[in-house]
Amino acid sequence: MHIAQIRARAVMAPLAVPITTAQASIPAAPLVLVDAETDQGVTGTAYIFGYTPLMLKPLVQFLTDLSEVLKGTSALPADVAHHTETQFRLLGRQGMVGMALAGLDLALWDAQGKAAGLPVCALFGATPRPLPCYDSQGLFVPGRDEGLIEASLARGFQAIKVKLGFPTVAEDVAALRVVRDMIGPERRLMLDYNQAFDAPEATARIRAIEEAGLNLTWVEEPVPAEDLAGYRRVRTAVSTPIQSGENWWHPADAARMIADTDYAMPDLIKIGGFTGWFRAAAMAEAAGVPVSSHLFVEASAHALAATPNAHLLEWLDIAGGLMTEPYAVEDGYVTARGPGLGITWDDEKVAHHLIR
């Protein structure tokens, strides 16, 4: 197959619950829907999470211009990766360029799966299987958000993650105690600090949480993602495992940072699509580091199904509100489906949320 056209559309996808941290709130998901049309009549589909609406129009324009560059070239993802690595070597592939190329990579793998009549994970030698997942929640405020925890338990989740970062560690401990009391001692509880602190403050907070006996599975991104020295200081000072990886750009970042984390969580759009994911996951496996996913529940279900050191899938559904048949959690598990990624957009819903 060869690329005939790349189409991109910007949408603000509805969210059942806004994504909140101690620093910000995302009431709707800024997404770019990517369609890679081929000369064989097969169209691959994927999406990019833009984090802010300010990224939507630049991403759409870049992909539209990229369509002219790649038109008529091979639609095999490895061929496209090689071509674009060369094309953008001097500029670099982080930021918007990397996000666009990763979204295209996912769409091209979707096209390959559809052409073969197979789920994408089968192209990597794996069968779709139920994957344990955790409910990824936002900033937990006691007295306001207990209903969200109850809903998670009702859906069968055996693991729950909350975001914190209140002005004082006492408030963080109090919030975590409420969640732990609600979910019981057997379920996994994780904490995401979203890069909120420097190493001394992160260390003090994690030690206080440990002293409170709250038994966290991991603390995620306690310091800025690029602060390798900070990660080393925190990890050597606490006993709670540290999770990082959602802000690793391409396998090169994984190579630099894999030794300084207990768990890895590559983001499919920042790590370089499936092509980058499996390079990073192989490094993690060699280092004995379990791999979880970040966002993109549909593509992540395929990636983790073919990852030997798979840990947990993050359940944070940012695109299901635009699909004819969203992925679903069954007793705390998610299973990949096909052909391709198993994504079909609901045209009416997309049109309603389209940004022009």
LUMLUMLUM-669123 format. One record per residue: x, y, z of N, C-alpha, C in turn; residue in three letters. Coordinates in steps of 0.02 Angstrom, whole numbers, padded with zeros to 5 digits, always signed. Example, Ala and Ser with C-alpha at 12.3 -4.5 7.8 and 13.67 -1.06 7.14 Angstrom:
# LUMLUMLUM-669123
+00660-00284+00390+00615-00225+00390+00660-00165+00390ALA+00642-00112+00354+00684-00053+00357+00645+00002+00394SER
# end
This chain:
# LUMLUMLUM-669123
+00042-00060+00000+00000+00000+00000+00044+00063+00000MET+00016+00115-00029+00049+00180-00029+00001+00233-00001HIS+00029+00286+00025-00011+00339+00053-00043+00380-00003ILE-00108+00387-00001-00144+00428-00049-00157+00498-00021ALA-00175+00501+00043-00190+00566+00074-00192+00558+00150GLN-00171+00610+00184-00178+00613+00257-00227+00668+00273ILE-00279+00651+00309-00329+00701+00329-00327+00709+00405ARG-00337+00769+00429-00337+00783+00500-00394+00830+00517ALA-00428+00815+00573-00485+00856+00596-00476+00870+00670ARG-00490+00932+00689-00485+00952+00759-00553+00949+00792ALA-00555+00919+00852-00618+00914+00890-00604+00929+00963VAL-00656+00949+00998-00655+00952+01071-00702+00897+01094MET-00672+00841+01113-00712+00782+01130-00742+00787+01199ALA-00805+00768+01207-00837+00772+01273-00806+00722+01321PRO-00800+00742+01384-00775+00699+01437-00829+00689+01489LEU-00835+00627+01512-00885+00613+01564-00868+00652+01628ALA-00803+00657+01643-00779+00695+01701-00718+00735+01678VAL-00714+00799+01693-00655+00838+01673-00591+00808+01701PRO-00536+00816+01664-00470+00795+01688-00442+00851+01731ILE-00430+00838+01795-00407+00891+01840-00342+00871+01874THR-00299+00921+01884-00240+00914+01925-00241+00971+01976THR-00190+00973+02019-00187+01028+02067-00173+01095+02032ALA-00150+01091+01969-00131+01152+01933-00180+01173+01878GLN-00219+01125+01852-00260+01141+01793-00320+01094+01787ALA-00366+01113+01742-00425+01072+01728-00436+01071+01653SER-00452+01011+01627-00467+01003+01556-00540+00979+01551ILE-00587+01024+01535-00658+01005+01535-00678+00963+01474PRO-00642+00971+01419-00654+00931+01358-00586+00915+01328ALA-00583+00859+01291-00518+00836+01266-00503+00865+01197ALA-00450+00905+01190-00430+00930+01124-00396+00874+01085PRO-00429+00849+01033-00403+00793+00994-00396+00813+00921LEU-00348+00780+00888-00342+00783+00816-00355+00713+00790VAL-00406+00705+00749-00422+00640+00719-00382+00633+00655LEU-00345+00578+00649-00299+00568+00593-00326+00510+00550VAL-00334+00523+00486-00355+00472+00438-00301+00466+00384ASP-00271+00408+00378-00221+00395+00327-00252+00353+00271ALA-00268+00385+00216-00299+00350+00160-00245+00320+00116GLU-00257+00259+00093-00208+00224+00051-00235+00214-00020THR-00189+00196-00065-00210+00185-00134-00247+00119-00143ASP-00254+00079-00090-00291+00016-00094-00362+00023-00066GLN-00381+00085-00050-00448+00097-00024-00456+00084+00050GLY-00402+00072+00085-00404+00061+00157-00382+00126+00192VAL-00421+00146+00241-00405+00207+00279-00390+00189+00351THR-00331+00208+00373-00311+00198+00442-00331+00257+00485GLY-00353+00243+00547-00380+00293+00591-00346+00293+00658THR-00332+00352+00685-00304+00359+00752-00320+00430+00776ALA-00295+00447+00835-00306+00515+00859-00247+00537+00903TYR-00240+00602+00909-00188+00634+00948-00221+00676+01002ILE-00196+00670+01063-00219+00713+01118-00174+00775+01118PHE-00204+00834+01108-00164+00895+01101-00150+00932+01165GLY-00179+00910+01222-00170+00940+01288-00202+01009+01294TYR-00196+01051+01244-00225+01118+01245-00256+01132+01176THR-00312+01169+01174-00341+01187+01109-00294+01226+01065PRO-00244+01259+01094-00197+01297+01055-00156+01254+01007LEU-00152+01189+01021-00113+01143+00979-00153+01116+00920MET-00218+01124+00919-00259+01088+00870-00247+01113+00799LEU-00255+01177+00787-00247+01202+00719-00176+01192+00692LYS-00123+01204+00732-00056+01190+00706-00046+01116+00688PRO-00072+01071+00728-00065+00999+00713-00101+00981+00648LEU-00162+01007+00641-00200+00994+00580-00164+01021+00519VAL-00138+01081+00524-00103+01111+00467-00040+01072+00450GLN-00003+01052+00501+00059+01014+00489+00044+00948+00455PHE-00007+00912+00478-00024+00848+00447-00049+00858+00376LEU-00086+00912+00365-00110+00927+00297-00051+00939+00250THR-00002+00978+00273+00057+00990+00232+00099+00927+00223ASP+00102+00886+00276+00140+00824+00273+00110+00776+00222LEU+00045+00781+00212+00012+00738+00163+00042+00746+00093SER+00058+00808+00075+00087+00820+00009+00158+00791+00004GLU+00194+00792+00060+00262+00766+00061+00263+00690+00054VAL+00214+00656+00087+00214+00583+00089+00170+00550+00037LEU+00132+00590+00000+00087+00561-00050+00125+00518-00100LYS+00101+00456-00109+00132+00410-00155+00188+00368-00126GLY+00207+00381-00063+00260+00342-00032+00231+00281+00004THR+00274+00236+00025+00252+00175+00058+00211+00190+00121SER+00159+00151+00130+00117+00158+00190+00139+00112+00246ALA+00195+00078+00237+00222+00036+00291+00251+00080+00345LEU+00230+00071+00408+00251+00117+00461+00327+00124+00469PRO+00364+00069+00462+00437+00074+00470+00468+00116+00413ALA+00440+00111+00353+00464+00151+00298+00451+00225+00310ASP+00392+00240+00334+00375+00310+00349+00418+00337+00405VAL+00429+00296+00457+00472+00317+00513+00542+00334+00488ALA+00570+00292+00446+00637+00305+00419+00638+00369+00378HIS+00587+00377+00336+00584+00436+00292+00579+00500+00333HIS+00536+00500+00383+00525+00562+00422+00582+00575+00471THR+00614+00522+00496+00673+00533+00538+00726+00572+00499GLU+00734+00554+00436+00782+00589+00393+00758+00660+00378THR+00693+00666+00362+00664+00730+00343+00671+00783+00398GLN+00662+00760+00462+00660+00808+00517+00720+00801+00565PHE+00774+00772+00541+00831+00762+00585+00859+00828+00611ARG+00866+00879+00569+00894+00942+00591+00846+00980+00636LEU+00782+00979+00621+00733+01013+00663+00723+00977+00730LEU+00724+00910+00727+00708+00871+00787+00635+00849+00784GLY+00618+00797+00822+00551+00768+00817+00513+00770+00883ARG+00534+00813+00929+00495+00822+00989+00437+00870+00976GLN+00395+00878+01026+00341+00925+01020+00291+00908+00966GLY+00267+00960+00932+00214+00951+00883+00233+00903+00827MET+00294+00907+00803+00316+00863+00749+00311+00790+00771VAL+00338+00775+00829+00336+00706+00853+00265+00682+00865GLY+00221+00724+00891+00152+00704+00904+00117+00688+00838MET+00126+00730+00788+00095+00718+00723+00120+00653+00691ALA+00185+00642+00694+00213+00582+00663+00190+00519+00700LEU+00184+00523+00766+00160+00466+00804+00087+00451+00789ALA+00046+00503+00783-00024+00492+00765-00029+00459+00697GLY+00013+00480+00650+00014+00449+00584+00037+00376+00589LEU+00087+00362+00631+00111+00294+00640+00054+00248+00663ASP+00015+00271+00712-00041+00232+00737-00092+00220+00682LEU-00106+00272+00643-00155+00266+00589-00131+00217+00536ALA-00067+00217+00520-00041+00171+00470-00042+00099+00495LEU-00028+00088+00559-00035+00021+00586-00108-00002+00584TRP-00154+00045+00598-00225+00029+00593-00242+00008+00522ASP-00215+00043+00473-00227+00025+00403-00200-00045+00387ALA-00141-00061+00413-00112-00127+00401-00155-00181+00431GLN-00181-00169+00491-00225-00217+00523-00289-00227+00484GLY-00319-00172+00462-00380-00177+00423-00369-00214+00358LYS-00313-00201+00324-00298-00234+00261-00291-00309+00271ALA-00263-00329+00328-00252-00400+00342-00313-00433+00374ALA-00363-00391+00394-00421-00418+00430-00404-00442+00500GLY-00354-00409+00532-00330-00430+00597-00327-00371+00645LEU-00333-00385+00710-00318-00332+00759-00244-00314+00755PRO-00227-00252+00770-00158-00230+00764-00111-00273+00806VAL-00133-00293+00866-00088-00331+00909-00067-00397+00875CYS-00109-00424+00831-00091-00486+00796-00033-00475+00748ALA-00026-00413+00723+00031-00398+00680+00097-00401+00718LEU+00091-00394+00785+00151-00400+00827+00154-00469+00861PHE+00114-00515+00836+00118-00584+00860+00078-00599+00922GLY+00028-00557+00939-00009-00567+01000-00084-00573+00987ALA-00117-00609+01032-00190-00616+01030-00221-00565+01078THR-00276-00533+01059-00309-00488+01108-00326-00527+01171PRO-00311-00496+01228-00324-00529+01292-00347-00478+01343ARG-00385-00500+01393-00406-00452+01444-00345-00426+01483PRO-00340-00360+01486-00284-00327+01520-00309-00293+01583LEU-00276-00304+01640-00296-00268+01700-00284-00194+01692PRO-00331-00155+01714-00324-00082+01706-00341-00047+01772CYS-00321+00015+01776-00338+00054+01835-00378+00115+01814TYR-00422+00136+01857-00462+00196+01843-00419+00257+01860ASP-00407+00298+01810-00364+00356+01818-00407+00417+01831SER-00407+00440+01893-00450+00496+01913-00409+00559+01920GLN-00444+00614+01926-00412+00678+01932-00397+00696+02005GLY-00391+00760+02018-00379+00784+02086-00435+00761+02132LEU-00417+00724+02184-00468+00699+02230-00476+00748+02288PHE-00537+00774+02294-00554+00820+02347-00602+00786+02395VAL-00582+00772+02457-00628+00740+02505-00690+00782+02515PRO-00747+00748+02520-00811+00783+02528-00843+00801+02462GLY-00805+00793+02407-00831+00808+02340-00830+00747+02294ARG-00777+00707+02298-00764+00657+02246-00773+00585+02268ASP-00801+00573+02326-00811+00504+02348-00855+00465+02300GLU-00902+00498+02267-00946+00464+02220-00908+00435+02161GLY-00853+00468+02141-00813+00442+02086-00777+00378+02106LEU-00754+00374+02168-00723+00313+02193-00774+00257+02196ILE-00833+00272+02221-00886+00222+02224-00904+00196+02155GLU-00905+00240+02105-00920+00218+02036-00865+00173+02010ALA-00802+00187+02026-00746+00144+02005-00754+00074+02035SER-00770+00071+02098-00778+00006+02131-00836-00033+02101LEU-00889+00002+02083-00947-00031+02054-00932-00060+01985ALA-00883-00032+01951-00864-00056+01884-00811-00111+01888ARG-00791-00129+01947-00745-00186+01954-00672-00169+01954GLY-00654-00105+01958-00583-00087+01958-00550-00113+02022PHE-00492-00144+02012-00451-00167+02069-00392-00121+02081GLN-00389-00067+02044-00335-00018+02052-00362+00051+02034ALA-00343+00101+02073-00367+00169+02063-00309+00217+02074ILE-00304+00266+02029-00254+00318+02036-00288+00386+02045LYS-00261+00425+02091-00286+00493+02101-00228+00542+02094VAL-00245+00603+02078-00196+00657+02074-00202+00699+02137LYS-00145+00721+02162-00144+00764+02221-00092+00819+02211LEU-00078+00855+02265-00031+00911+02262-00062+00972+02296GLY-00095+00959+02354-00124+01014+02393-00069+01057+02423PHE-00086+01115+02450-00034+01159+02478+00007+01126+02533PRO-00022+01079+02571+00015+01046+02624+00013+00970+02616THR+00065+00937+02641+00067+00865+02639+00013+00835+02682VAL-00006+00869+02736-00060+00843+02778-00125+00835+02739ALA-00138+00882+02694-00198+00877+02652-00193+00818+02604GLU-00133+00807+02577-00124+00749+02533-00136+00684+02571ASP-00107+00679+02630-00115+00618+02670-00188+00607+02688VAL-00222+00660+02706-00293+00653+02725-00335+00630+02666ALA-00321+00657+02607-00358+00636+02547-00345+00563+02531ALA-00282+00543+02533-00265+00473+02519-00296+00426+02569LEU-00300+00447+02632-00329+00404+02683-00403+00392+02669ARG-00438+00443+02645-00508+00433+02627-00515+00381+02571VAL-00473+00388+02520-00476+00341+02463-00458+00270+02487VAL-00404+00264+02525-00383+00198+02549-00438+00165+02591ARG-00470+00203+02634-00524+00176+02676-00582+00152+02632ASP-00595+00187+02577-00651+00168+02533-00636+00106+02493MET-00574+00098+02469-00559+00043+02424-00534-00019+02460ILE-00515-00011+02524-00491-00068+02562-00417-00080+02552GLY-00389-00127+02591-00317-00138+02589-00293-00179+02530PRO-00337-00216+02496-00315-00262+02444-00307-00229+02376GLU-00347-00178+02362-00343-00146+02296-00281-00101+02292ARG-00257-00093+02230-00199-00051+02219-00220+00023+02220ARG-00178+00064+02250-00189+00136+02252-00125+00170+02228LEU-00133+00214+02178-00077+00250+02150-00088+00326+02156MET-00033+00363+02157-00036+00435+02164+00004+00467+02107LEU-00026+00518+02076+00007+00555+02022+00017+00627+02045ASP+00080+00649+02048+00095+00717+02068+00105+00764+02008TYR+00103+00738+01948+00107+00780+01888+00164+00831+01889ASN+00224+00808+01910+00285+00848+01907+00282+00910+01951GLN+00245+00906+02007+00229+00966+02045+00286+00992+02089ALA+00336+00950+02107+00381+00970+02160+00455+00963+02140PHE+00498+00994+02180+00569+00979+02174+00584+00918+02217ASP+00645+00893+02213+00661+00830+02246+00652+00832+02323ALA+00675+00885+02358+00665+00886+02430+00592+00884+02451PRO+00550+00923+02417+00479+00924+02435+00446+00858+02418GLU+00461+00831+02360+00433+00766+02341+00453+00712+02391ALA+00516+00712+02411+00540+00663+02459+00503+00669+02525THR+00495+00730+02550+00460+00741+02613+00388+00717+02610ALA+00355+00731+02554+00285+00710+02548+00279+00634+02545ARG+00320+00602+02506+00316+00529+02499+00332+00496+02566ILE+00381+00521+02602+00397+00493+02667+00339+00500+02715ARG+00304+00556+02714+00246+00566+02757+00191+00517+02739ALA+00182+00504+02675+00131+00456+02652+00151+00386+02674ILE+00214+00370+02670+00238+00304+02693+00226+00296+02768GLU+00242+00348+02806+00233+00345+02879+00159+00336+02898GLU+00115+00360+02854+00043+00352+02867+00018+00282+02850ALA+00062+00240+02820+00044+00171+02806-00008+00163+02752GLY-00006+00206+02700-00057+00205+02648-00042+00158+02591LEU+00018+00129+02588+00034+00073+02544+00019+00088+02471ASN+00056+00134+02442+00047+00152+02372+00084+00104+02326LEU+00053+00088+02269+00087+00047+02219+00142+00087+02185THR+00128+00150+02172+00180+00195+02146+00161+00268+02157TRP+00211+00311+02155+00202+00383+02150+00228+00403+02081VAL+00185+00437+02044+00201+00453+01974+00225+00525+01967GLU+00279+00533+01930+00307+00598+01914+00307+00647+01973GLU+00343+00630+02027+00345+00677+02084+00385+00740+02069PRO+00431+00736+02021+00472+00794+02002+00466+00805+01927VAL+00489+00861+01900+00486+00872+01828+00516+00815+01788PRO+00484+00798+01732+00502+00738+01694+00575+00738+01672ALA+00603+00797+01659+00671+00800+01634+00724+00802+01690GLU+00702+00803+01753+00747+00809+01809+00773+00740+01831ASP+00821+00714+01794+00847+00648+01809+00881+00646+01877LEU+00919+00697+01893+00951+00699+01958+00900+00699+02014ALA+00844+00734+02003+00791+00735+02053+00759+00667+02062GLY+00748+00631+02007+00720+00563+02012+00767+00518+02052TYR+00832+00524+02039+00880+00482+02075+00878+00497+02150ARG+00875+00561+02167+00874+00581+02238+00811+00555+02272ARG+00754+00561+02239+00691+00538+02269+00692+00463+02277VAL+00711+00427+02225+00709+00353+02227+00754+00324+02281ARG+00811+00357+02292+00857+00330+02343+00835+00349+02414THR+00787+00395+02420+00767+00419+02486+00701+00390+02510ALA+00664+00357+02466+00598+00330+02485+00595+00256+02466VAL+00546+00222+02495+00537+00151+02479+00480+00139+02430SER+00436+00187+02421+00381+00180+02374+00407+00181+02302THR+00386+00135+02259+00408+00136+02189+00389+00201+02154PRO+00431+00221+02106+00420+00282+02067+00402+00263+01996ILE+00352+00296+01969+00328+00286+01901+00345+00348+01859GLN+00369+00337+01798+00380+00393+01752+00375+00367+01681SER+00380+00412+01633+00381+00391+01563+00331+00424+01518GLY+00278+00454+01544+00228+00482+01499+00254+00542+01461GLU+00308+00572+01485+00338+00628+01450+00406+00612+01419ASN+00419+00548+01409+00478+00528+01371+00464+00540+01297TRP+00511+00573+01264+00505+00585+01192+00548+00534+01156TRP+00515+00489+01122+00547+00439+01079+00591+00391+01119HIS+00612+00337+01089+00653+00287+01125+00717+00315+01154PRO+00743+00369+01125+00805+00398+01151+00796+00420+01224ALA+00739+00449+01240+00726+00468+01310+00720+00407+01354ASP+00689+00355+01329+00684+00293+01367+00754+00267+01384ALA+00799+00269+01335+00867+00245+01346+00902+00285+01401ALA+00889+00351+01404+00921+00393+01454+00891+00384+01523ARG+00827+00368+01527+00791+00375+01590+00768+00308+01620MET+00773+00253+01584+00744+00191+01607+00777+00166+01672ILE+00839+00183+01682+00874+00160+01742+00853+00197+01805ALA+00816+00251+01797+00798+00293+01854+00724+00291+01870ASP+00691+00235+01853+00621+00228+01871+00607+00155+01888THR+00556+00144+01929+00536+00076+01948+00484+00048+01901ASP+00442+00092+01875+00391+00075+01826+00395+00125+01768TYR+00379+00102+01708+00381+00145+01649+00311+00151+01619ALA+00296+00211+01595+00230+00224+01567+00237+00265+01503MET+00261+00235+01449+00267+00274+01387+00199+00298+01361PRO+00199+00356+01333+00140+00384+01300+00147+00369+01225ASP+00097+00337+01196+00104+00315+01126+00117+00373+01078LEU+00092+00432+01093+00103+00489+01048+00172+00520+01059ILE+00196+00522+01120+00262+00552+01132+00319+00502+01119LYS+00307+00438+01127+00360+00388+01119+00370+00370+01045ILE+00322+00390+01002+00331+00377+00930+00285+00324+00902GLY+00223+00319+00928+00176+00270+00902+00197+00199+00921GLY+00167+00150+00887+00187+00081+00901+00261+00069+00885PHE+00284+00102+00832+00354+00092+00812+00402+00112+00867THR+00389+00168+00900+00430+00189+00956+00416+00151+01020GLY+00352+00132+01030+00333+00096+01091+00373+00032+01100TRP+00377-00009+01048+00408-00074+01056+00484-00069+01064PHE+00513-00016+01038+00584-00004+01051+00595+00014+01124ARG+00552+00057+01151+00558+00077+01221+00540+00019+01267ALA+00488-00019+01250+00467-00074+01292+00521-00128+01296ALA+00558-00137+01242+00613-00186+01243+00668-00164+01291ALA+00682-00099+01293+00732-00073+01341+00707-00085+01412MET+00643-00072+01424+00615-00082+01491+00619-00156+01511ALA+00603-00200+01465+00606-00271+01480+00678-00292+01498GLU+00726-00267+01461+00796-00284+01475+00818-00258+01543ALA+00788-00202+01565+00805-00173+01629+00763-00200+01686ALA+00715-00245+01670+00672-00273+01721+00619-00224+01746GLY+00599-00178+01704+00551-00126+01723+00482-00141+01691VAL+00430-00151+01731+00363-00162+01702+00337-00100+01665PRO+00296-00113+01614+00272-00059+01571+00196-00053+01576VAL+00173+00008+01590+00102+00024+01587+00091+00074+01530SER+00027+00092+01520+00011+00138+01465-00009+00205+01492SER-00011+00254+01447-00035+00322+01463-00086+00343+01410HIS-00148+00354+01431-00202+00375+01385-00212+00324+01328LEU-00248+00344+01277-00257+00306+01215-00275+00233+01229PHE-00332+00223+01263-00349+00156+01287-00354+00105+01229VAL-00376+00128+01171-00385+00082+01115-00318+00056+01090GLU-00274+00101+01070-00208+00081+01046-00167+00048+01101ALA-00174+00072+01163-00136+00044+01218-00155-00029+01231SER-00219-00046+01220-00240-00116+01230-00204-00162+01181ALA-00190-00137+01121-00153-00177+01072-00078-00179+01091HIS-00051-00122+01110+00020-00119+01127+00036-00164+01186ALA-00003-00159+01240+00011-00199+01299-00001-00273+01288LEU-00048-00290+01245-00060-00362+01230+00002-00394+01201ALA+00044-00355+01166+00104-00382+01134+00168-00363+01172ALA+00161-00339+01233+00218-00318+01273+00230-00369+01329THR+00286-00405+01328+00296-00459+01378+00296-00434+01450PRO+00321-00374+01461+00325-00347+01529+00268-00299+01544ASN+00209-00311+01514+00151-00268+01525+00129-00270+01598ALA+00110-00211+01623+00088-00205+01692+00014-00187+01694HIS-00002-00123+01690-00072-00100+01695-00088-00052+01637LEU-00151-00056+01615-00176-00009+01565-00211+00049+01601LEU-00194+00110+01583-00227+00168+01612-00296+00177+01580GLU-00349+00175+01620-00415+00188+01594-00431+00262+01603TRP-00425+00300+01550-00445+00370+01548-00470+00381+01477LEU-00535+00374+01468-00565+00373+01402-00576+00444+01377ASP-00534+00466+01330-00538+00535+01305-00570+00539+01236ILE-00581+00482+01204-00609+00485+01135-00672+00444+01127ALA-00690+00405+01176-00749+00361+01169-00814+00397+01154GLY-00818+00460+01177-00879+00499+01165-00890+00516+01092GLY-00842+00501+01048-00849+00514+00977-00855+00450+00936LEU-00857+00392+00969-00856+00328+00933-00924+00296+00931MET-00934+00256+00878-00996+00218+00873-01000+00163+00926THR-00942+00135+00942-00938+00082+00993-00875+00092+01034GLU-00879+00131+01088-00819+00144+01128-00794+00079+01161PRO-00730+00078+01174-00703+00023+01215-00736+00024+01284TYR-00738-00033+01316-00772-00038+01380-00730-00076+01430ALA-00741-00061+01494-00710-00098+01549-00758-00153+01571VAL-00732-00214+01578-00772-00270+01602-00736-00300+01662GLU-00766-00289+01721-00738-00314+01784-00665-00293+01793ASP-00650-00232+01773-00583-00205+01783-00533-00224+01730GLY-00557-00251+01673-00513-00272+01619-00535-00240+01553TYR-00487-00229+01508-00500-00204+01441-00467-00250+01391VAL-00502-00264+01337-00477-00309+01285-00475-00274+01218THR-00419-00281+01183-00413-00252+01116-00461-00286+01068ALA-00479-00250+01016-00522-00280+00965-00499-00255+00896ARG-00526-00285+00844-00506-00267+00777-00567-00264+00731GLY-00556-00262+00665-00490-00259+00634-00455-00193+00648PRO-00389-00192+00638-00352-00132+00654-00355-00117+00728GLY-00368-00055+00745-00374-00034+00815-00445-00040+00842LEU-00492-00055+00798-00561-00061+00821-00594+00005+00835GLY-00573+00058+00800-00601+00125+00809-00645+00143+00749ILE-00707+00162+00762-00751+00189+00710-00783+00253+00737THR-00772+00308+00702-00800+00372+00725-00874+00376+00709TRP-00911+00406+00754-00981+00424+00742-00981+00492+00708ASP-00998+00492+00643-00992+00554+00604-01033+00612+00632ASP-01092+00597+00658-01134+00650+00686-01102+00681+00748GLU-01075+00638+00791-01042+00663+00851-00980+00703+00834LYS-00941+00678+00787-00881+00714+00766-00900+00782+00738VAL-00950+00784+00695-00971+00848+00665-00993+00898+00719ALA-01026+00872+00770-01051+00915+00823-00994+00947+00863HIS-00939+00912+00871-00884+00936+00912-00825+00961+00871HIS-00834+00968+00806-00780+00988+00762-00760+01061+00774LEU-00695+01074+00771-00668+01142+00775-00647+01162+00705ILE-00675+01216+00680-00661+01237+00612-00613+01296+00611ARG
# end
